[in-house]
Amino acid sequence: MPVGQVAARPGGGGVGGMVLGGGAAAAAAVGGDDAVVMQLAAAEGEETVITVNCPDQAGLGCDLCCTILEFGLRITRGDVSTDGHWCFVVFWVVPRSSSIKIRWASLKNRLMSMCPSSYSIPFYPDISQPGPSKFYLLKLLSPDRKGLLHVRFADVTHILSDLELLIHRVKVSTTPDGRVVDLFFITDGMELLHTKERQEETCSTLMATLGPSISCEVLSAEGFQQGFSSLPPKIAEELFRVELAGSEICSSSLSAELKRVQTATINFDNSLSPAHTLVQIICADQKGLIYDILRTMKDCNIQIFYGRFRSDKKGSVNKGCREVDLFVKQVDGNKVIDPEKQEALRSRLRSEMIHPLRVMIVSRGPDTELLVANPVELSGKGRPRVFYDATLALKALGICIFSAEIGRQAASERQWEVYRFLLDDSKELPLANSPTNRNRVIDRVRKTLMGCYN
């Protein structure tokens, strides 16, 4: 059985699906229950309920949402409450796509590892606190020049994402006999790639999809340094600018789905609670929205004491929108009363919700390069699944990727994670001298990143 995957689904119907956590084996834990309990959906399309009940710490809700997003899940609704010392969180989630294979046991372990130490160490010795990740080199050899670079590049990315393997750089070369060697520099979210079992699982899963003609090898990448060449100043200025121009927002190159997400209503109310400020948000639903809101609150040192996330109901006038209510305090324990502080938080939230990612196509000498950038949390974490979504969009357009790299660059008083894809200028979709085709690629990548397709 693959590492971290549930052995069997529940059978015969019943009220709900299989429960992960909360059994007799957890009785010795603080409070007598697991910190994380999952009620798996009984049938496809139904919600899985994830409950987290543990000591609180700053930014925990953001970290939980980031991991849920990383595993390919969508939060349909949620409730968060804390007294500053203990928190109780419930998320209702569904896979973003039926093709995504959710490794529920592995997700539970990852969420458990985020809970403060009173839970995780004595009773879950296999869960260690995160440290510097070790780099590995995944080497794939294909006899077909187009094999791994075209449709299959996205397949490799999909498989590695399902296996919780994070891609940091891709290099492509051709051997003298015409074969293609793809080198993926990766890290393992499960920290098990040093084991023979994990390496065999990775290679066997890849070969089952790509075919027996593909050879696979996992090696240690000792000495690997994630170097990254900075973007030219003019390109960086356009990609990272704080406020996107109104002409871009209204650009005809944006589809109806993307124009819809350009609005957000954010209101503050200090009359309902003597101790907290209510922040009410209504905006278009999109991939990672709850994560974007919570990471913004985390980076702005705004503490959430109660929160509720809702999707629109059938027949609602706000169809396709998400409603979020958050009762918050500043880090000093005071309400957010100052109008200037309210406006600063409103502006930051709107920017992070409407433009959580930046997408551009630029010329790189005779070649064409796709750039995708997202802000990095103050804690140093980047946004999950960006590489996967970008390659998925390029696959849908039949565009060949010759190389890819991920790096970080400082701009606009913050760190950005930048993905650079060197693209093939095909006859079917020439990009070198076609603004129309470039806009088509940008729109498809944006829509995929924002969840219009998955």
N, C-alpha and C positions, 0 to 999 in steps of 0.2 A: 504494500500500500504506500502511495506517495507520502512523504513526510508532512505531518500537520493536517492531513485530510480526514474527514469523518468517515468511519467505516461503512455506515449504512444509513439510509433514510428511514424515517418512521413508516410503519406499514399499517394498513387497515383503517386509515382515517382517524377519527377521534377529534377531540376538541382542538388540539394543537400539535405541533411537531415535536421532534426530539429536543430535550433540554440539555444544554451543556452547562455544567456548574450547578451548585446548590444541592448536591447529593450528600450521602453520608460521609464520603471521603473528605468533605470540606468542613465537617463539624468542628474540627479543631481550630479552624480559622477564627480570627477576631470577629465577634458577633455571631459566629456559628454558621455563616454562609460564605460562599465565594464572593469575592469583590465583583466579579463579572459573571452574569448569568445570561444565557441565550435561550430563548424559546424559538426554535427554528420553525419556519413556515411549514404548514402541513401540505401545501400544494404550490405549484409554480404560480407566480403572480401575487401570492399572498405575502404579508409582511412578516419578517423576523423581528422579534423584540429583543433588544439588547439593554440589559439593566446593569448599571455600575453603581455600587454602594460602597464607598471607601472614604478614608480621610481626604480632605481637599488639599490642593496646592495650586499656586498661581498658574493659570493657563492650561489647567487640566482639560477643560472642555474643548479648547482649541486642539490640543494634542489628540484627543479621542476622535474628533471629527476628521482630522488629517489622516489618521490611520484608517478610518472607515472609508474615506475617499480613495485611499491608496489601494484598498482591496476591491475596488470597483462597485461599491454600494452607494445607493442614493438614500439620504435621510428624508423620509416622507413627512415625518412629524417628530416632535421631541419635547421633553420637559426636563428642565434643569433646576435644581434648588440646592442651596448651601447656606450654612450659618457661618461660613468662614473657616470652620474646622472640619466639618463632615459634609460630604456631598452625596446627593442621590440623583442619578441621571438615567433617563429612559429614552432610547432612540428606537423608532420603528423604521426599518430599512428594507429595501428591495434591491436586487442586482440591477445595474444600469442596462444590462443586456443579457439575454438568455444564453449567449455564447460564453459568458464569463463563468469560470469554475471557481466558486468561492471555497476557500480552505478555512472552514469555520473554526476548527480546533486551533489552527495557527493564529487566526484573528483573535480568538479568545486569549491565547497566551500573550500576544502582543499588547492587547488592552490591559491584561493583568500586570504586565511589566511596567506600565505607566502609573499604576496605583502606588501611592507611598508605601514605604518599606514595611509597615506593620502587617502587610499581607504577603508580599511576594517571596521573600527569601526562604524562610524555614519550610514552607509547605509546597513550594514550587522551585526546587533546586535547579531545574533545567532553564529557568528564566533568569537571565543576568541583566544587570543594569547596562544600558547602552554605553559603549566605548568607541574608540576609533575603529572603523570598519577596515577589514583587510581586503585588498584588491586581488582579483583573480583575472586570468586571461582565458576567455572562452574562444577556442579556435575551431572554425568551421571551414571545411574544404569542399568546394562544389566543382563538378566537372563542367558546369554550364555557366557561361559568362553572365547571362541574365538571371540565372536561377535565384541566387540569394539577393541580388541587388534590386530586383523588380518586385513582383508580388510577394516573394518570400521574405523580404526584409521585414515587412510588417508582421508576417507570421512569426518570425523569430522574436520580435519585440513583444508580441502578444503572449507567446509561451513564457518568455523570461519574466514578464509582468505577473502572470499567473503563478509562477514559481517563486515570487517575491525576490527576484534578482534585479538589481538596479543597474542600468547601463550608464556608464560615465563617458565612454568614448568608443567610437567605431572606426576602424581603419580597414581599408579594402585594398588588396593588391592582386596582381595576376602573376602566376608562375610561368616559367618559360614554355611549358607545354600547354598554356592557355587556360588552366584551371584558375578558379577564383578562391582566394583565401580571405575570409572575413575574421577580423580580430575584435572581439567585444571585451572591453575592460569593465568589469562588473564588481559589485559587492552583493553580499547575501543578507537580506533582511532577517533571516533565521540564524545567521552566523554558524552554518553547518557545512559550508561548501568545502571545508578541509577534509570531510569524511568521504570515504569511498561510496557509501550508500547515496549520499546527496549528489555526488558527481555523476553516478550512474543514472540516477533519476533524471537529472538534467539532460544528459546526452540521449537517453532512451526516449524521453518526451519529445525532444527536438527531431530525432530521426524518425519517430512515428509519424510526424507531420510532414517533414521535408523529404522523406524517402530514404531508402537504404544506400543510395549513391552518395549521400552526404557523410563525411567523416567528422567526428566531434572529439574534442579533447579539452579538459579543464586543467589549467596550470596555475601555479602561484605567480603573482605579478609583483614579486619583491622589487622594490626600488621604483615602482611606478609613481610618477609625479603628474598630477593633474594640471599640467600647464595649459595656459589659455592666452591666445593673443588678443589684446584689446581691440575693440571695434574702432574704426576711424572716427575722429571727433564729430564730423558732420552727421554720420549715420547714427552715432550714439545719441547725439542731441535730439534727433527726430524720434528715435525709438523710446527714449527714456523721459521725454518731456512730461512735466507734471500735469499740465492741462492739455488734453488733445483738442485740436482746433475744431471749431463748430462745423467747418466744411467737411472734416473727416467724419464727424458724427452723422451728418446728413448725406454723406457720400452715396451716390447711386450704386457704388460697388458693394454696399452692404445689403444683405438680404432682409426680407421682412422680419425674420426671426431675430436678427441682430439689432435692427432698428427698435424692436420692441423692448429690448433690455436696456435701452439708453435712458430710461426713466426710473426714478426711485423717490419715494416720499419718506422723509425721516422727520419725526416730531418728538419734542421733549415735553414731558408733563411732570411738574413737581407738586401737584395738588393731591394726588391719589395716595401717596405714602409720606409719612413724616420723616422717614429715614432714607428713602431711595428715590432716585429719578427714574421715571418710566421713559424708555426709548422705544418708540413705535416705528416699525419699518414695514413698508409695503413696496414690493418691487417684483419684477419678473423673475420667475423661478429659472435657475440655471445650475449647471454642474458646479459643485463646490461652494454654493452660496453661503450655507451655514458656516463652513470653514472660513470663508473670506470675512464674514462678519465677526466671528470669534477671534480670528488672528488679529484683526484690526483693533478690537477691544483690548486684547492682550498686549499688543505693541504700544497702545496709548495709555497703558496702566489704568484701565477702567475695569473694575471688579464687578462681575455679574453674580447677583445673589438669587435671582429667580429668572427663568427664561422659558418661553413657550414658542415653538415653531409650528406653523400650520401651513398646509397647502390649501389652495382654493377648493371649495366644495362644488359639486356639480350644480350648475345653474347660477353660480355666483357671478356678480357683476365684475369681479376681479379675476376672470378666468385666466389661468396661466400664471397667476401671481402667488407670491409667498408672503404671509403675514408673520411678523416676528415681534414679540413683546419682551423687553428686557428691563428688569429692575436692577439698577446699577448704582455704584458709588465710585468716587475717585479713590486713588490709592491712599489718600490721607483720611478716608472715612467720611468725607463730606459729599453732599449731593452736587450734581452738576447744575449750578445755578447761573454762573457767569455767562451772559449772552455770547461773549467772544469765545469762551471755551466750548459752548454748545455749537457755535458755527464752525469752529475748527474741527470738532469731532464729526459733525454732519458732512462737511466737505471731504474729510478723509474717508468716511464710510462710503459716501457716494462714489468717490474715485475708485476705491477698492472693489466695490460691487459691480460698477459699470465697466471698468477697465482692469480686471484682475490680470489680464495677459496682453502683451503687445505682439503684433505680427507684422513683419515686413518682408519684402523681397528686394534684394539689391544685386547689383552686378559685382562680381569678384573677378576682375580681369575679363577673360573671355567667357567665364562661367557665371552661373546664376546661383545665388545663395538665399535660402529661406532662414529668417531669423525669428525666433520665438523667445520672449522674455517674460519673466514673472518676478515680482518682488520676493525677497528672502525675509523670513521672520527675523526679528532681533535675536532670537535664540539660535539662529543659524540654519534653521530648517528651510528646505525648498518645497515647492509645490509638487505633490505626487502626480504620476501618470501623464505628465506633459509629453515626454518622449513617445510614449505609447500612442497617445491621441494624435500627435503630429504625423507619425508614420502611418497610422490608420487612414488619415485624410489623404496623404500622398498616395497610398495604395489604391484608394477609391478612384483617384484621377489617373492611375497608371503611370505615375511619375517615378523614375528610377533615382535612388539615392546612392551617391558615390562615396560620401564620407559624412560623418556626423561627430560633433564634439559638444561637450557641455562645460561651461565655465562660469565664473562670477566676475562681475564688474561693478564698481562703485559709480553711482550717478544720482543726481537729484537728492543728495544727502541720505542715500540708502544703498544697500547691496541688491543687485539683481542677478538672477540666474538666467544665463543666456544659452539657448540651444541653436547651433549652427548646422544647417544641412546643405551640403553641396549637391545640386540637382542636375540631372541629365536633361539636356534640351532636346526633347524627342520631336519627331515629325508630327506625331498626333497632337501634341500640345506644346508648340514652340513658345519659349518664355523670353528669349533674349531681346526681342524687339516688339513684344506684344503686351501693352498695358492691360488689354482686355483679359488675356490669359493669366497674367500675373494677379489681377484682381480676383479672377475666378479661383485661383489657388489660395489666395489670402482668405477669401470668404469661406471656402471649404474648411480650411484649417481652423479658422475662428469658430465656425459653427460646431465643429467636432470638439474643440476644446471647451466650448460652452455647453455641450451636452445636447445639441440639436439632433444628433444621430445616435447617441448612446448614453 
